[in-house]
Amino acid sequence: MRSKLLQLLDTSDVPHFLFRVFAALLLLCLFIGIVTEMYYLVGIPAFLLLAYLTVVDFHKTFLLLLACIPLSTEIILPNGFGTDLPTEPLMVGLMFVGLIYVLRHGKETDGRFLTHPITLALLLHLAWIVVSAITSHQIVVSVKFVLAKAWYVATFFFLASRMLNNEREVRQFFWAVFSTLLFTVLVVILRHAAYGFSFADVYRVLHPFYRNHVAYASIIVVFLPFVWYVRKWYPAYSRGWWVLSGSLLVFMLAIQLSYTRAAYVSVVIAIGAFYIIRWRLTKYVLLLALSATIGAVAFMGYNNRYLDYAPNFETTVSHQDFNNLLEATYSGEDISTMERIYRWVAGFHMSIEEPVFGFGPGNFYNFYKVYTVTSFQTYVSDNPDRSGIHSYYLMTLVEQGLPGLIFFMLLSAYALLRGEAIYHQARREKDKHMAMMALLSLIIILSLLIINDLIETDKIGPFFFMNLALLINLDLRLQNEAADG
């Protein structure tokens, strides 16, 4: 009996013991699931296997999370709750794993990451979100927003900073996202082909991967700079080079067939941004953009001039042909564009009401209808989907007040300016590539945010924070190399 007990406790046999236990649990759950028709019980062994993998090596779980971003699907839960599966549970789990890691290995981490100006700007932005949540008009909604923001930042900024330190790790990040993104794009294109690539039918072919064509086109265009530059890391005409060169054509075709105007414009902006960064013109362009924005707001607000641009309710309708949509956009008769303006007008009125703390994170929908102007109303203004303001900058102003908008713009502007300096400081070609692809991806996100509010979605938000982490890591490594001579 004693010898059998010692044999059972022999640590060298632990992997085999765990495997037998796991196999038995899998068979048990499978049997019970079939008998009771509670098939979800089969997920219990999968969850335990994932938990074991996370404890042993959370780097692999992080790569799994990255691969799940294009595959995730939005699930609406009772009582107004919703989640993204499987990404959001993975984010929450990795956040707690990251906290445990910091408690155990905090002294081994590079403290300069926490004191880097980009990190400090991000923390200032997050601190004000907490302040505006405390003063929120509906604090429960704002607390949910803060919690979701916490696991996005903890996972895709702080934890990602441990995963994006060098070229090898950036390659792993790239292939994890690229493989599943290309898969979803091919599936959507093949489905779309069955409808003759019709603009009216693009919504039919996106489920379950994407909520709408904007999310679909946005993740492709945001990831496009990574595909372009990682392609250069492989010898010309090698297998990797051909795969990535061919995928570029597939992605560009997908963007075209998504019929997403913001994605088209973002590609053009990214091309222009490349030369702006190369020629060190970022600070001048940012000043020009700020001046133009202030000027446009002042022009439209003077004597309520914006009322002159109210749409015709009867002719502002949805369009089934993309060419008609472009023409309607130009003439102010596209329903999606004018519905945005309807909400933007309400947003500006709300910002006047609560200029300092805002209405609280996540609260635009709950309060905007009493601030709308009926002359801008459209056929979809009843908003059954409970969608937001469709401008992240204006949403930040409404929900977090003017300080919240300023802190976010300072974070974005400094990241671009510091990123430009990092690019010109780098001497190795691959370091320049890493800086440029992170910057261009960030610029694309910031351009999409003008008419969308995407940072809180799992398709775009992760890339915003990972781009920041990548720039900081590259900056610190270049500083180390400069110090070493």
C-alpha positions as CSV (number, residue, x, y, z in Angstrom):
1,M,0.0,0.0,0.0
2,R,2.8,2.4,0.9
3,S,4.7,1.7,-2.3
4,K,1.6,2.3,-4.4
5,L,1.0,5.7,-2.6
6,L,4.5,6.7,-3.2
7,Q,4.2,5.7,-6.8
8,L,1.0,7.8,-7.1
9,L,2.8,10.9,-5.6
10,D,5.8,10.5,-7.9
11,T,6.0,14.0,-9.6
12,S,7.7,12.5,-12.7
13,D,4.3,10.8,-13.5
14,V,2.2,13.9,-12.9
15,P,1.7,14.7,-16.6
16,H,0.4,11.1,-17.3
17,F,-1.8,11.3,-14.3
18,L,-3.3,14.7,-15.4
19,F,-3.8,13.3,-18.9
20,R,-5.8,10.3,-17.5
21,V,-7.9,12.6,-15.3
22,F,-8.6,14.9,-18.2
23,A,-9.5,12.0,-20.5
24,A,-11.9,10.6,-17.9
25,L,-13.5,14.0,-17.3
26,L,-13.9,14.5,-21.1
27,L,-15.6,11.2,-21.5
28,L,-17.8,11.8,-18.5
29,C,-18.9,15.3,-19.7
30,L,-19.5,13.9,-23.2
31,F,-21.6,11.0,-21.8
32,I,-23.7,13.3,-19.5
33,G,-24.1,15.9,-22.2
34,I,-25.5,13.4,-24.6
35,V,-27.8,11.7,-22.1
36,T,-29.2,15.0,-20.7
37,E,-28.9,17.0,-24.0
38,M,-26.9,19.6,-22.1
39,Y,-24.2,19.7,-24.8
40,Y,-22.5,22.7,-23.3
41,L,-21.0,20.4,-20.6
42,V,-18.4,19.4,-23.2
43,G,-17.0,22.9,-22.8
44,I,-15.9,22.2,-19.2
45,P,-12.9,20.1,-20.2
46,A,-12.0,22.7,-22.8
47,F,-12.1,25.4,-20.2
48,L,-10.0,23.4,-17.8
49,L,-7.4,22.7,-20.5
50,L,-7.3,26.4,-21.4
51,A,-6.9,27.3,-17.7
52,Y,-4.0,24.8,-17.4
53,L,-2.4,26.2,-20.5
54,T,-2.7,29.7,-19.2
55,V,-1.1,28.8,-15.9
56,V,1.8,26.9,-17.6
57,D,2.4,29.5,-20.4
58,F,0.1,32.4,-20.7
59,H,2.0,33.6,-23.8
60,K,0.2,30.8,-25.8
61,T,-3.2,31.9,-24.4
62,F,-2.4,35.5,-25.4
63,L,-1.7,34.3,-29.0
64,L,-5.0,32.3,-28.9
65,L,-6.8,35.5,-27.9
66,L,-5.2,37.3,-30.8
67,A,-6.3,34.6,-33.2
68,C,-9.8,34.8,-31.8
69,I,-10.2,38.5,-32.6
70,P,-11.4,38.1,-36.2
71,L,-13.4,35.0,-35.2
72,S,-15.3,36.5,-32.3
73,T,-19.0,37.0,-32.3
74,E,-21.2,39.4,-30.4
75,I,-23.7,37.7,-28.0
76,I,-26.6,39.7,-26.6
77,L,-27.5,38.6,-23.1
78,P,-30.6,39.4,-21.0
79,N,-31.1,42.7,-19.1
80,G,-29.2,44.7,-21.8
81,F,-25.9,42.9,-21.2
82,G,-23.7,41.7,-24.1
83,T,-20.3,40.1,-24.6
84,D,-18.0,39.1,-27.3
85,L,-17.2,35.3,-27.4
86,P,-14.6,34.0,-27.0
87,T,-12.5,37.1,-26.7
88,E,-14.0,38.9,-23.7
89,P,-13.8,35.9,-21.3
90,L,-10.2,35.4,-22.5
91,M,-9.4,39.1,-21.8
92,V,-10.8,38.9,-18.3
93,G,-8.9,35.7,-17.5
94,L,-5.6,37.1,-18.9
95,M,-6.1,40.3,-16.9
96,F,-6.1,38.4,-13.7
97,V,-3.2,36.2,-14.8
98,G,-1.3,39.4,-15.6
99,L,-2.0,40.7,-12.2
100,I,-0.7,37.6,-10.6
101,Y,2.4,37.7,-12.8
102,V,3.1,41.3,-11.7
103,L,2.7,40.4,-8.1
104,R,5.2,37.5,-8.5
105,H,7.7,39.1,-11.0
106,G,7.1,42.8,-10.6
107,K,10.7,43.5,-9.6
108,E,12.0,41.9,-12.8
109,T,10.0,44.2,-15.2
110,D,11.4,47.3,-16.7
111,G,9.9,50.2,-14.7
112,R,10.6,52.6,-17.6
113,F,7.5,51.2,-19.4
114,L,5.3,52.5,-16.6
115,T,7.0,55.9,-16.6
116,H,7.1,56.3,-20.4
117,P,5.2,59.5,-21.4
118,I,2.8,57.5,-23.6
119,T,1.9,55.3,-20.6
120,L,1.5,58.3,-18.4
121,A,-0.8,60.0,-21.0
122,L,-2.8,56.8,-21.2
123,L,-3.1,56.6,-17.4
124,L,-4.2,60.2,-17.3
125,H,-6.9,59.4,-19.9
126,L,-8.0,56.4,-17.9
127,A,-8.0,58.4,-14.6
128,W,-10.4,60.9,-16.0
129,I,-12.7,58.1,-17.3
130,V,-12.9,56.9,-13.7
131,V,-13.6,60.5,-12.5
132,S,-16.4,61.0,-15.0
133,A,-17.8,57.6,-14.1
134,I,-18.0,58.7,-10.4
135,T,-20.0,61.8,-11.4
136,S,-22.1,59.9,-14.0
137,H,-25.8,60.4,-14.5
138,Q,-26.2,56.6,-14.5
139,I,-23.3,55.2,-12.5
140,V,-24.1,51.6,-13.1
141,V,-23.7,52.0,-16.9
142,S,-20.4,53.9,-16.4
143,V,-19.0,51.3,-14.0
144,K,-19.6,48.6,-16.7
145,F,-17.8,50.8,-19.2
146,V,-14.8,51.3,-16.8
147,L,-14.6,47.5,-16.1
148,A,-14.6,46.7,-19.9
149,K,-12.0,49.4,-20.5
150,A,-9.9,47.9,-17.6
151,W,-9.5,44.5,-19.2
152,Y,-8.9,45.9,-22.6
153,V,-6.0,48.1,-21.3
154,A,-4.7,45.4,-18.9
155,T,-4.6,42.8,-21.6
156,F,-3.7,44.6,-24.8
157,F,-1.4,47.3,-23.4
158,F,0.2,46.2,-20.1
159,L,0.2,42.4,-20.8
160,A,1.0,42.9,-24.5
161,S,4.0,44.9,-23.5
162,R,5.5,41.6,-22.3
163,M,4.7,39.9,-25.7
164,L,5.8,42.5,-28.2
165,N,9.5,43.0,-27.3
166,N,11.3,42.0,-30.5
167,E,10.9,40.9,-34.0
168,R,10.2,37.2,-33.2
169,E,7.3,38.2,-30.9
170,V,5.9,40.7,-33.4
171,R,6.0,37.9,-36.0
172,Q,4.0,35.6,-33.6
173,F,1.5,38.4,-33.0
174,F,1.2,39.0,-36.8
175,W,0.6,35.4,-37.8
176,A,-1.9,34.8,-35.0
177,V,-4.1,37.6,-36.3
178,F,-3.3,37.2,-40.0
179,S,-4.3,33.5,-40.2
180,T,-7.8,33.9,-38.8
181,L,-8.4,37.3,-40.4
182,L,-7.6,35.9,-43.9
183,F,-9.9,32.9,-43.1
184,T,-12.8,35.2,-42.3
185,V,-12.2,37.4,-45.3
186,L,-12.2,34.4,-47.7
187,V,-15.4,33.1,-46.1
188,V,-17.1,36.5,-46.5
189,I,-15.9,36.9,-50.1
190,L,-17.1,33.4,-51.1
191,R,-20.5,34.0,-49.5
192,H,-20.8,37.5,-51.0
193,A,-20.0,36.0,-54.5
194,A,-23.2,33.9,-54.2
195,Y,-25.1,37.3,-54.2
196,G,-23.1,38.7,-57.0
197,F,-21.2,41.0,-54.7
198,S,-24.3,43.1,-54.2
199,F,-24.1,46.2,-52.0
200,A,-27.6,45.5,-50.7
201,D,-26.6,42.0,-49.6
202,V,-23.2,42.7,-47.9
203,Y,-24.9,42.5,-44.5
204,R,-26.1,38.9,-45.1
205,V,-22.6,37.4,-45.4
206,L,-20.8,38.8,-42.3
207,H,-22.4,36.8,-39.5
208,P,-21.1,35.4,-37.2
209,F,-17.7,37.1,-37.4
210,Y,-18.7,40.8,-37.9
211,R,-21.6,42.9,-36.6
212,N,-21.6,45.1,-39.7
213,H,-19.6,46.0,-42.8
214,V,-17.9,48.8,-40.9
215,A,-16.4,46.4,-38.4
216,Y,-15.4,44.1,-41.2
217,A,-13.7,46.7,-43.3
218,S,-12.1,48.5,-40.3
219,I,-10.2,45.5,-39.0
220,I,-8.8,44.7,-42.5
221,V,-7.6,48.3,-43.1
222,V,-6.2,48.6,-39.6
223,F,-4.2,45.4,-40.1
224,L,-3.1,46.3,-43.6
225,P,0.1,48.2,-42.6
226,F,1.3,45.0,-40.7
227,V,0.8,42.9,-43.8
228,W,2.6,45.4,-46.0
229,Y,5.7,45.6,-43.8
230,V,5.9,42.0,-42.5
231,R,5.9,41.0,-46.2
232,K,9.2,42.8,-46.5
233,W,10.7,40.6,-43.8
234,Y,10.7,37.6,-46.2
235,P,13.0,37.2,-49.2
236,A,11.4,38.3,-52.5
237,Y,9.6,35.4,-54.2
238,S,9.9,33.1,-51.1
239,R,6.8,31.2,-49.9
240,G,6.1,33.7,-47.1
241,W,6.5,36.6,-49.5
242,W,4.0,35.1,-52.0
243,V,1.5,34.4,-49.3
244,L,1.6,37.9,-47.9
245,S,1.7,39.6,-51.4
246,G,-1.3,37.5,-52.5
247,S,-3.2,38.3,-49.2
248,L,-2.6,42.0,-49.9
249,L,-4.6,41.7,-53.1
250,V,-7.3,39.7,-51.2
251,F,-7.6,42.3,-48.5
252,M,-7.7,45.2,-50.9
253,L,-10.5,43.4,-52.8
254,A,-12.3,42.8,-49.5
255,I,-12.1,46.5,-48.6
256,Q,-13.5,47.4,-52.0
257,L,-16.4,44.9,-51.7
258,S,-17.2,46.0,-48.2
259,Y,-18.6,49.3,-49.6
260,T,-17.3,51.2,-46.5
261,R,-16.5,54.7,-47.4
262,A,-14.5,55.3,-44.1
263,A,-12.2,52.4,-45.0
264,Y,-11.6,53.8,-48.5
265,V,-10.7,57.2,-47.0
266,S,-8.5,55.6,-44.3
267,V,-6.3,53.9,-46.9
268,V,-5.7,57.2,-48.7
269,I,-5.0,58.9,-45.3
270,A,-2.5,56.1,-44.5
271,I,-0.6,56.6,-47.8
272,G,-0.4,60.3,-47.1
273,A,0.6,59.7,-43.5
274,F,3.6,57.6,-44.6
275,Y,5.1,60.6,-46.4
276,I,4.1,63.0,-43.6
277,I,6.1,60.8,-41.1
278,R,9.0,60.4,-43.5
279,W,9.2,64.2,-44.0
280,R,8.8,65.0,-40.3
281,L,5.6,67.0,-40.8
282,T,3.4,65.3,-38.2
283,K,3.3,68.3,-35.7
284,Y,2.3,70.7,-38.5
285,V,-0.5,68.4,-39.8
286,L,-1.8,67.9,-36.3
287,L,-1.9,71.7,-35.8
288,L,-3.6,72.1,-39.1
289,A,-6.2,69.4,-38.3
290,L,-6.9,71.0,-34.9
291,S,-7.3,74.5,-36.4
292,A,-9.6,73.2,-39.2
293,T,-11.8,71.3,-36.6
294,I,-12.1,74.4,-34.4
295,G,-12.9,76.6,-37.4
296,A,-15.5,74.2,-38.8
297,V,-17.3,74.0,-35.4
298,A,-17.2,77.8,-35.0
299,F,-18.5,78.3,-38.5
300,M,-21.4,75.8,-38.1
301,G,-22.3,77.1,-34.7
302,Y,-22.3,80.8,-35.5
303,N,-25.9,82.0,-35.6
304,N,-27.0,78.4,-35.7
305,R,-25.7,78.1,-39.3
306,Y,-25.8,74.3,-39.0
307,L,-29.7,74.5,-39.3
308,D,-29.2,75.4,-43.0
309,Y,-27.8,71.9,-43.6
310,A,-30.8,70.0,-42.3
311,P,-31.9,67.2,-44.6
312,N,-35.1,66.6,-46.4
313,F,-36.9,64.0,-44.4
314,E,-38.8,62.5,-47.4
315,T,-35.7,62.2,-49.7
316,T,-33.1,61.1,-47.1
317,V,-33.4,57.3,-47.4
318,S,-31.4,54.1,-47.6
319,H,-29.9,53.2,-50.9
320,Q,-29.5,49.7,-52.4
321,D,-26.9,50.8,-55.0
322,F,-23.5,51.9,-54.0
323,N,-23.2,54.5,-56.7
324,N,-26.5,56.0,-55.6
325,L,-25.2,56.0,-52.0
326,L,-22.1,58.0,-53.0
327,E,-24.2,60.5,-54.9
328,A,-26.6,60.8,-52.0
329,T,-23.7,61.3,-49.6
330,Y,-22.5,64.2,-51.7
331,S,-25.9,65.8,-51.9
332,G,-26.7,65.2,-48.2
333,E,-29.5,62.7,-48.8
334,D,-27.8,59.5,-47.5
335,I,-29.6,58.3,-44.4
336,S,-26.6,56.9,-42.5
337,T,-24.6,60.1,-43.0
338,M,-27.5,62.4,-42.0
339,E,-28.4,60.2,-39.0
340,R,-24.9,60.7,-37.8
341,I,-25.3,64.4,-38.1
342,Y,-28.6,64.1,-36.2
343,R,-26.8,62.5,-33.3
344,W,-23.8,64.9,-33.5
345,V,-26.1,67.9,-33.2
346,A,-27.6,66.3,-30.1
347,G,-24.1,65.5,-28.8
348,F,-23.0,69.1,-29.1
349,H,-26.0,70.3,-27.2
350,M,-25.3,67.6,-24.5
351,S,-21.7,68.9,-24.2
352,I,-22.9,72.4,-23.5
353,E,-25.1,71.0,-20.8
354,E,-22.3,69.0,-19.1
355,P,-19.0,70.6,-20.3
356,V,-16.7,69.3,-17.5
357,F,-17.6,65.8,-16.4
358,G,-20.0,64.8,-19.2
359,F,-22.9,62.5,-18.8
360,G,-20.7,59.6,-17.8
361,P,-19.0,56.8,-19.8
362,G,-21.5,54.7,-21.8
363,N,-24.4,57.1,-21.3
364,F,-24.9,58.8,-24.7
365,Y,-27.8,56.6,-25.7
366,N,-29.6,57.0,-22.4
367,F,-29.9,60.8,-22.7
368,Y,-29.4,62.0,-26.2
369,K,-32.9,62.0,-27.6
370,V,-34.1,65.0,-25.5
371,Y,-31.2,67.0,-27.0
372,T,-32.0,66.2,-30.7
373,V,-33.1,68.7,-33.3
374,T,-36.2,67.5,-35.1
375,S,-35.2,69.1,-38.4
376,F,-32.3,66.6,-38.7
377,Q,-34.5,63.6,-38.0
378,T,-34.4,60.6,-40.4
379,Y,-36.4,57.4,-40.9
380,V,-34.0,55.5,-38.5
381,S,-33.9,58.0,-35.7
382,D,-35.9,55.8,-33.4
383,N,-32.6,53.8,-33.1
384,P,-33.8,50.3,-32.3
385,D,-30.3,49.0,-32.3
386,R,-29.3,51.4,-29.5
387,S,-26.2,52.4,-31.4
388,G,-24.0,55.3,-30.3
389,I,-23.1,58.7,-31.6
390,H,-20.7,57.4,-34.4
391,S,-17.8,59.6,-33.5
392,Y,-15.4,58.6,-30.8
393,Y,-14.1,62.2,-30.3
394,L,-17.6,63.6,-29.9
395,M,-18.6,60.6,-27.7
396,T,-15.7,61.3,-25.4
397,L,-16.7,65.0,-25.2
398,V,-20.3,64.1,-24.4
399,E,-19.6,61.3,-21.9
400,Q,-16.3,62.6,-20.3
401,G,-16.5,66.3,-20.8
402,L,-14.0,68.6,-22.4
403,P,-11.1,67.4,-20.1
404,G,-11.8,63.8,-21.3
405,L,-11.5,64.8,-24.9
406,I,-8.4,66.8,-24.3
407,F,-6.7,63.9,-22.5
408,F,-7.5,61.5,-25.3
409,M,-6.3,63.9,-28.0
410,L,-3.1,64.5,-26.0
411,L,-2.5,60.8,-25.8
412,S,-3.1,60.3,-29.5
413,A,-1.0,63.4,-30.6
414,Y,1.9,62.5,-28.4
415,A,1.9,58.9,-29.5
416,L,2.1,60.1,-33.2
417,L,4.8,62.6,-32.5
418,R,6.9,60.2,-30.4
419,G,6.3,57.5,-33.0
420,E,7.7,59.8,-35.7
421,A,10.8,60.4,-33.6
422,I,11.2,56.7,-33.0
423,Y,11.0,56.0,-36.7
424,H,13.8,58.4,-37.5
425,Q,15.9,57.3,-34.5
426,A,15.8,53.6,-35.7
427,R,18.8,52.5,-37.8
428,R,17.8,48.9,-38.6
429,E,15.3,48.6,-41.4
430,K,13.1,46.2,-39.5
431,D,12.9,48.6,-36.6
432,K,11.8,51.3,-39.0
433,H,9.2,48.9,-40.3
434,M,7.9,48.1,-36.8
435,A,7.6,51.8,-36.0
436,M,5.9,52.7,-39.3
437,M,3.4,49.9,-39.3
438,A,2.3,50.7,-35.7
439,L,2.1,54.4,-36.6
440,L,0.1,53.8,-39.8
441,S,-2.3,51.4,-38.0
442,L,-2.8,53.9,-35.2
443,I,-3.4,56.7,-37.7
444,I,-6.0,54.6,-39.5
445,I,-7.8,53.9,-36.2
446,L,-7.8,57.6,-35.3
447,S,-9.2,58.5,-38.8
448,L,-11.9,55.9,-38.5
449,L,-12.9,57.3,-35.1
450,I,-14.0,60.6,-36.8
451,I,-17.2,59.0,-37.9
452,N,-17.2,55.8,-35.8
453,D,-16.8,54.8,-32.1
454,L,-14.8,51.6,-32.4
455,I,-12.2,51.6,-29.6
456,E,-14.6,49.9,-27.3
457,T,-15.1,47.0,-29.8
458,D,-12.9,43.8,-29.8
459,K,-12.2,44.2,-33.5
460,I,-10.4,47.5,-33.3
461,G,-9.7,48.4,-29.6
462,P,-7.0,45.7,-29.2
463,F,-4.9,47.2,-32.0
464,F,-5.1,50.7,-30.6
465,F,-3.5,49.6,-27.3
466,M,-1.1,47.1,-28.8
467,N,0.2,49.8,-31.2
468,L,1.0,52.0,-28.3
469,A,2.7,49.2,-26.4
470,L,4.7,48.3,-29.5
471,L,5.9,51.9,-29.9
472,I,7.0,52.1,-26.2
473,N,8.9,48.8,-26.3
474,L,10.7,49.9,-29.5
475,D,11.5,53.2,-28.0
476,L,13.0,51.6,-24.8
477,R,15.0,49.1,-26.8
478,L,16.5,51.9,-29.0
479,Q,17.3,53.9,-25.9
480,N,19.2,50.8,-24.5
481,E,21.1,50.4,-27.7
482,A,22.0,54.1,-27.8
483,A,23.2,53.9,-24.2
484,D,25.3,50.8,-25.0
485,G,27.0,52.8,-27.7
